[in-house]
Amino acid sequence: MRVATKGRYAVIAMVDLANFFASDQPSQTLASISSRQKVSLSYLEQLFAKLRHAGLVDSMRGPGGGYTLARNPKDISVGQIILAVDGILPEQNDQPLACHALWDTLHHEMLGYMNSVSLFSLLDPETAKQIAAGVKSGKTQFESVPSSSAKKKVTKPLAVPKKKAKPAPVVSSVFNWGTYLLKKKKPA
C-alpha cells in the first residue's frame, strides 16, 4: 500500500469534517476546509468527488450546503479513506518472486493497521499521541504504552558489544558510483 499525498490530504480533510459531525452545523463547504487546512480548493474538489463516490461523505447543495460525513466517525477507518482516493494496487501478474510476496505482505499489514484506526480516534489529541507512540514502539493501536515516569528495570549487557562496521558509502549518482569503484580498486 502506498500512502500518497492524496491519501494524506484526504485524511486531514476528513478529520476536519469530523470535528463538525456532532455540531449544530455539520455541513462544511470545501472553501472553509481549504482555508482551515491550507489545501487547494481544486485539490479538495477532486478528493471529495472520490470520497463521495466511496460513500464516505454526503453533499448538500444550496445555502447552508456543503459536505458532511455519511457515517459516524467511529465507523470510518483511515484505511477506507486512503483506499477511496488512492485505490488498490493491482495484483502482480508476473512470475511469482519472493519480492512480490514481500510487497504483498507489507501492503496487507499496512492496510490492516490503517483499517484499525478510526476517524473518531484521530479527533482526540491524546488518543492520536497514543497511536503514534504505539507505532514507534511496534505495538497495536490500543495496547498500553508505558509512560516515561514508570521505573525501568536496568540489566547489565550479557556480551561485549561488537565494533561497529564502517558504514557503506552512500552512492547517490553515477558519478559517485564511479568514484567509489576507483577508490575501491586502489590499495589503501
Steps between C-alpha positions, in 0.01 A plus 500: 500500500627839408388805697527783249433868557137447397449258787666725755296804399181296488555386860574858610181628331291216646628571852408865446151394387468257793559788744160637393314165493313550829471879476190700412646562152665175382500609134825670402594658170820398326604866506488503882692172524750635247564815702529316834731225371692704240418256218413608147126522437526330161702216658231454767232492230678207336543318831142554615361373169679170571396500867137559401517222240635267773207590728711667769352851463168644391459829317220752533432783258364845566537745788645324802616220274835333483630161606422286803623160608276226365555289812607540858877570531529182709387302194751650255858375498811670370545202267160563342589864436835419341355222284224735385743757361805287411338173400650153535826392346452241224594139563839387372446309173866425437673183603482459879812635664588527866502879476137496379400310812688755709312796349165321515554421869606856575195631312264281704668589832477873431140473385411293808655759730334794325166323516547466878529879544162673497441857396350556846826397671685775314269768646641457849856635527588259783382197304690622195815525716446143626459377142824672400683362805367151421623524143846604615515218755351239268185450709148478367267798524342446840775320690619704791811701440724518808536847639841661532448533877484123548810346660710307256684185596870542432686191385864453418589405146575130457769539238757760405364704211675438169682776321278687263566425136603787281185620324485448127539819302184658370489471123244749376606544139696345218787736571516399868486135396799549267697674773414221743619231258826683433573533873413135553756384237788707646693332781445676831 
